[in-house]
Amino acid sequence: MKQKDQTSILVLSTLSMIVSFTVWSVFAPIATEIQKIYQLSITEKSILIATPVLLGSLMRIPMGILTDRFGGRRVYALTMALLILPMIGAGFADSYAMMLFWAFFIGMAGTTFAISITYVSKWYPPQKQGLILGIAGIGNLGSAVANFLIPVIFNSFGLAWVFWSLAFTMACMAIIFWFGTKDVQRTSKTKTLKESWSVLKFKETWLLSIFYFLTFGSFVTFSIYLPTLLNDLFNITAIDAGIRTAGFVIIATLIRPVGGYLSDRFGAKGLLSVVFSGVSLCGLIIAFNMDNNFILFSINCLIISMLVGIGNGAVFKMVPEVSSGNTGTVTGIVGAIGGIGGFFPPIALGFSKDITGDYFLSFILLFLLSLFCLFLNHTGIYKTRVNVSSQKSA
């Protein structure tokens, strides 16, 4: 493989994911403004924020398999092209129900994570997977771009142009990606669906899925719901909250390659123990201090952003090792469950606020989940596996 090809695949895959994640995060920065337009409850607003996360998570599994079977270039470019339609449709929406309808399909933008990781991983050797996949994961910066950019577009041009401008950007990115990349040459026959799904029987697949449920789920939850938390708890404006949330996203994203690199050097298991211990402690501190101490709340959010970013890199260092010939399927499963980890917490946060008047219970659940992951990490046994088809022929 030529280094020039490797570099272009890595750069354009990462840029495409930045654009896609900007689309995926489109509702969070202006959710409070949409709430005012349609007179929504906190729970209804939370459902709108979380809806794109649902499809973007569940569809990662089939998209990972499709990438394994047909190549990342075709699947990636087609996915971006198809996203143009719901973005245009959302610009014409004139009710909460229609906005919710288009939000569901906008969720397909979240599947580009599984496509990107699967595509990029095939171009690099195992000893570089942690760092390289961490760099590819920088595509999560799209959430920061959304928090910086979308409130500005909304205030300058209105709600419709938020969606239409992103549709145009997505179209340009799809064209650039198609002409700037290529697919890796296939060296083996196409796997059957049964062979792809065989990774479900491996304990490692489920352990990593639970870990990613916490690390990536926390990243998604904070990146899409932190503006609402800051507004509700401390009366911070949408633009200020967006800037602070963008800071969270940038830190969690840029430190992800560090997590991959440290896993390459020292092993992912010990690193994850540090991550889970730290997140559990921060979750507990926030639960008991969130209402009256903005500085303490902010510091603990920043620590969580660093820890979950490192955790994301560590988990995906291990993903290609579960089954070397089925990276797309494992990526899809782990990514899907991680994405679901970002779907339910925003709804739980909104429901908790509506029912109890505060967010205490939600952060206690974060504390308990972190302890559970710490326990699983200490008791789990990890194995590196070869391609299922290779096992059969051995």
C-alpha positions in Angstrom: 0.0 0.0 0.0 1.4 3.4 -0.9 1.9 5.9 1.9 0.3 8.6 -0.3 -2.9 6.5 -0.6 -2.9 5.8 3.2 -2.6 9.4 4.0 -5.4 10.6 1.6 -7.7 7.9 2.9 -7.0 8.9 6.6 -7.3 12.6 5.9 -10.5 12.5 3.7 -12.2 9.9 6.0 -11.6 12.1 9.0 -12.8 15.3 7.2 -15.9 13.5 6.0 -16.7 12.3 9.5 -16.3 15.9 10.8 -18.9 17.1 8.3 -21.1 14.1 9.0 -20.9 14.6 12.8 -21.7 18.2 12.4 -24.9 17.1 10.7 -25.5 14.4 13.3 -25.3 17.1 16.1 -27.4 19.7 14.3 -30.2 19.8 16.8 -28.4 20.0 20.1 -26.9 23.6 19.9 -30.3 25.1 19.0 -32.6 22.8 20.8 -33.7 25.5 23.3 -34.6 27.8 20.3 -36.6 25.0 18.7 -38.3 24.4 22.0 -39.5 28.0 22.0 -40.7 27.8 18.4 -42.8 24.7 19.0 -43.6 25.2 22.7 -42.0 21.9 23.7 -41.6 20.3 27.1 -38.1 19.4 28.3 -38.8 15.7 27.6 -40.0 16.5 24.0 -36.9 18.6 23.5 -34.7 15.8 24.8 -36.4 13.3 22.4 -35.6 15.6 19.5 -32.0 15.9 20.5 -31.7 12.1 21.0 -33.6 10.9 17.9 -30.7 11.2 15.4 -28.5 9.2 17.8 -30.9 6.2 17.6 -30.7 5.5 13.9 -27.1 6.6 13.8 -26.3 4.0 16.4 -28.4 1.0 15.3 -27.4 1.3 11.6 -23.7 1.2 12.4 -23.9 -2.6 12.5 -25.2 -3.1 8.9 -23.0 -0.3 7.6 -19.9 -1.9 9.1 -20.8 -5.2 7.4 -21.5 -3.4 4.1 -18.2 -1.7 4.3 -16.4 -5.0 4.8 -18.3 -6.4 1.8 -18.3 -3.6 -0.7 -15.5 -1.3 0.3 -15.4 2.0 2.3 -15.2 4.3 -0.7 -18.6 3.4 -2.2 -20.5 3.0 1.1 -19.1 6.3 2.6 -19.8 8.4 -0.5 -23.3 7.0 -1.0 -24.2 7.5 2.7 -23.1 11.2 2.5 -25.1 11.7 -0.7 -28.2 10.2 0.8 -28.0 12.5 3.8 -28.7 15.5 1.6 -32.4 14.7 1.3 -33.4 14.7 5.0 -31.3 17.9 5.5 -33.3 19.7 2.8 -36.5 18.2 4.2 -35.8 19.5 7.7 -35.3 23.0 6.3 -39.0 22.9 5.1 -40.4 21.3 8.3 -43.2 23.4 9.9 -44.1 21.3 12.9 -42.5 19.3 15.7 -43.7 16.0 14.2 -42.1 16.8 10.8 -38.9 17.9 12.5 -38.8 14.7 14.5 -39.4 12.7 11.2 -36.4 14.2 9.4 -34.3 14.1 12.6 -34.6 10.3 12.5 -33.1 10.0 9.0 -30.5 12.7 9.7 -29.3 10.1 12.2 -27.7 8.2 9.4 -24.8 10.7 9.6 -23.8 8.9 12.8 -23.1 5.6 10.9 -20.1 7.2 9.2 -18.1 6.4 12.3 -18.4 2.6 11.6 -17.7 3.2 7.9 -14.6 5.3 8.6 -13.0 3.1 11.2 -13.6 0.0 9.1 -12.3 1.6 6.0 -9.2 3.2 7.5 -8.2 0.1 9.6 -7.7 -1.9 6.4 -5.0 0.4 5.2 -2.7 0.2 8.3 -0.8 -2.6 10.1 -1.9 -3.8 13.5 0.9 -2.2 15.4 -0.3 1.3 14.3 -4.1 0.6 14.8 -4.4 2.4 18.1 -2.9 5.7 17.0 -4.3 5.7 13.5 -7.9 4.8 14.6 -7.5 7.5 17.2 -6.7 10.0 14.5 -9.7 8.8 12.4 -11.8 9.3 15.5 -11.0 13.0 15.4 -14.0 13.1 13.1 -15.9 13.5 16.4 -14.8 17.2 16.2 -17.9 17.6 14.0 -19.9 17.9 17.3 -17.6 20.8 18.3 -18.1 22.4 14.9 -21.8 22.1 15.3 -21.7 23.9 18.7 -19.6 26.7 17.3 -21.2 27.2 13.9 -24.9 26.3 14.1 -26.0 29.0 16.7 -24.3 31.6 14.5 -26.1 30.4 11.3 -29.4 30.2 13.2 -29.0 33.8 14.5 -27.9 35.1 11.1 -30.1 33.3 8.6 -32.8 31.4 10.5 -33.6 27.7 11.2 -34.1 26.6 7.6 -30.7 27.7 6.4 -29.0 25.7 9.2 -30.1 22.6 7.4 -29.7 23.8 3.8 -26.2 25.1 4.4 -25.2 21.7 5.8 -26.8 19.9 2.9 -24.7 21.9 0.5 -21.5 21.2 2.5 -22.3 17.5 2.6 -22.8 17.4 -1.2 -19.4 19.0 -1.7 -17.7 16.6 0.8 -19.2 13.5 -0.9 -17.8 14.6 -4.3 -14.3 15.4 -2.9 -14.3 12.0 -1.0 -15.3 10.0 -4.1 -12.6 11.5 -6.3 -9.9 11.6 -3.6 -10.0 8.0 -2.3 -9.8 4.4 -3.5 -10.6 1.0 -2.0 -8.0 -1.4 -0.8 -7.4 -4.5 -3.0 -9.2 -7.5 -1.7 -7.1 -10.5 -0.9 -9.7 -13.0 0.1 -13.2 -14.0 -0.9 -16.2 -12.1 0.4 -17.4 -13.3 3.8 -20.8 -14.8 4.2 -23.3 -13.1 6.6 -22.9 -16.0 9.0 -19.2 -15.5 9.1 -19.7 -11.8 9.8 -22.1 -12.3 12.6 -19.9 -15.0 14.2 -18.2 -12.3 16.3 -21.3 -12.2 18.5 -20.2 -15.4 20.2 -16.9 -13.7 21.4 -17.0 -12.3 24.9 -14.6 -9.6 23.9 -17.2 -8.1 21.5 -19.6 -7.7 24.4 -17.1 -6.4 26.9 -15.9 -3.7 24.5 -19.5 -2.8 23.6 -20.3 -2.2 27.3 -17.1 -0.2 27.7 -17.9 1.9 24.7 -21.5 2.3 25.9 -19.9 4.3 28.8 -17.1 6.1 27.1 -18.6 7.1 23.7 -22.1 7.2 25.3 -20.8 9.8 27.7 -19.1 11.7 24.9 -22.3 11.9 22.9 -24.5 12.7 25.9 -22.3 15.6 27.0 -21.8 16.9 23.4 -25.5 17.0 22.7 -27.0 17.8 26.2 -24.4 19.9 27.9 -25.8 23.1 26.3 -29.2 22.3 27.9 -27.6 21.5 31.2 -25.6 24.8 31.2 -28.7 26.7 30.3 -31.0 25.1 32.9 -28.5 25.0 35.8 -26.6 28.3 35.2 -28.7 30.4 32.8 -26.0 30.5 30.1 -27.0 31.7 26.6 -27.1 29.3 23.7 -23.9 30.7 22.1 -21.9 30.7 25.3 -23.1 27.2 26.1 -22.2 26.1 22.6 -18.7 27.4 23.0 -18.2 25.7 26.3 -19.6 22.4 24.9 -17.4 22.7 21.9 -14.4 22.9 24.3 -15.6 19.6 25.9 -15.9 18.0 22.5 -12.5 19.3 21.3 -10.7 18.0 24.4 -12.4 14.5 24.2 -11.7 14.2 20.5 -8.1 15.5 20.3 -7.1 13.3 23.3 -8.5 10.2 21.6 -5.3 9.4 19.6 -3.4 9.7 22.9 -5.6 7.0 24.3 -4.8 4.8 21.2 -1.1 5.6 21.4 -0.9 4.8 25.1 -2.7 1.5 24.5 -0.2 0.7 21.7 2.6 1.3 24.2 1.3 0.1 27.5 -1.9 -1.9 26.9 -5.5 -0.9 26.9 -6.7 -2.8 29.9 -4.8 -0.9 32.6 -5.6 2.4 30.8 -9.3 1.6 30.9 -9.2 1.0 34.7 -7.9 4.5 35.2 -10.7 5.8 32.9 -13.5 4.0 34.7 -12.2 5.0 38.1 -12.0 8.6 37.2 -15.4 8.9 35.5 -17.1 7.2 38.5 -15.5 9.8 40.9 -16.4 12.8 38.7 -20.0 11.5 38.2 -20.4 11.3 42.0 -18.9 14.8 42.6 -21.2 16.4 39.9 -24.3 14.6 41.4 -23.8 16.3 44.8 -22.6 19.7 43.6 -24.1 20.6 40.2 -26.6 23.1 41.4 -24.5 25.6 43.2 -20.9 25.4 41.9 -20.3 26.3 38.3 -16.5 26.0 38.6 -16.6 22.5 40.2 -19.1 21.4 37.6 -17.0 22.7 34.8 -13.7 21.1 36.1 -15.3 17.7 36.5 -16.9 17.9 33.0 -13.4 18.7 31.6 -11.9 15.8 33.4 -14.6 13.5 32.1 -14.0 14.8 28.6 -10.3 13.8 28.9 -11.1 10.4 30.4 -13.8 9.3 27.9 -11.6 10.6 25.0 -8.7 8.4 26.2 -11.2 5.5 26.8 -12.6 5.8 23.3 -9.1 5.4 21.9 -8.3 2.5 24.2 -11.5 0.6 23.3 -10.9 1.0 19.5 -7.3 -0.1 19.8 -8.8 -3.5 20.9 -11.6 -3.7 18.4 -9.6 -4.9 15.3 -8.0 -7.6 17.6 -11.4 -9.3 18.3 -11.6 -10.8 14.8 -9.1 -9.5 12.3 -11.2 -10.4 9.3 -14.4 -9.0 10.6 -13.4 -5.5 11.7 -16.4 -3.9 10.1 -18.9 -6.1 12.0 -17.1 -5.7 15.4 -16.8 -1.9 14.8 -20.5 -1.8 13.9 -21.6 -3.7 17.0 -19.4 -1.8 19.4 -20.1 1.5 17.7 -23.9 0.8 17.8 -24.0 0.0 21.5 -21.8 3.0 22.2 -24.1 5.2 20.2 -27.1 3.8 22.1 -25.2 4.9 25.2 -25.7 8.4 23.9 -29.4 7.9 23.1 -31.0 7.0 26.4 -29.1 9.4 28.8 -30.4 12.6 27.2 -34.0 11.3 27.5 -33.3 10.2 31.0 -31.9 13.6 31.9 -35.0 15.3 30.5 -37.3 12.9 32.2 -35.5 13.2 35.5 -35.7 17.0 35.3 -39.4 16.9 34.5 -40.3 14.4 37.3 -37.9 15.3 40.1 -36.8 18.8 39.3 -33.1 18.1 39.1 -30.5 15.8 37.4 -29.2 14.1 40.5 -30.3 10.6 39.6 -28.8 10.7 36.1 -25.3 11.4 37.4 -25.6 8.7 40.1 -26.4 6.2 37.2 -23.1 7.4 35.5 -21.3 6.7 38.8 -22.8 3.2 39.0 -22.2 2.3 35.4 -18.5 3.3 35.7 -18.0 1.1 38.7 -19.7 -1.8 36.7 -17.3 -1.3 33.8 -14.3 -1.2 36.2 -15.4 -4.5 37.6 -15.8 -6.1 34.2 -12.4 -4.8 33.1 -10.7 -6.4 36.0 -12.4 -9.7 35.6 -12.5 -9.9 31.8 -10.1 -12.0 29.7 -9.1 -10.6 26.3 -8.0 -12.7 23.3 -6.8 -11.8 19.9 -8.5 -13.8 17.2 -7.9 -14.4 13.5 -10.4 -14.4 10.7 -13.2 -16.9 11.2 -12.7 -18.2 7.6 -9.0 -18.7 8.3 -9.8 -20.7 11.4 -11.9 -23.0 9.3 -9.1 -23.7 6.8 -6.4 -24.1 9.5 
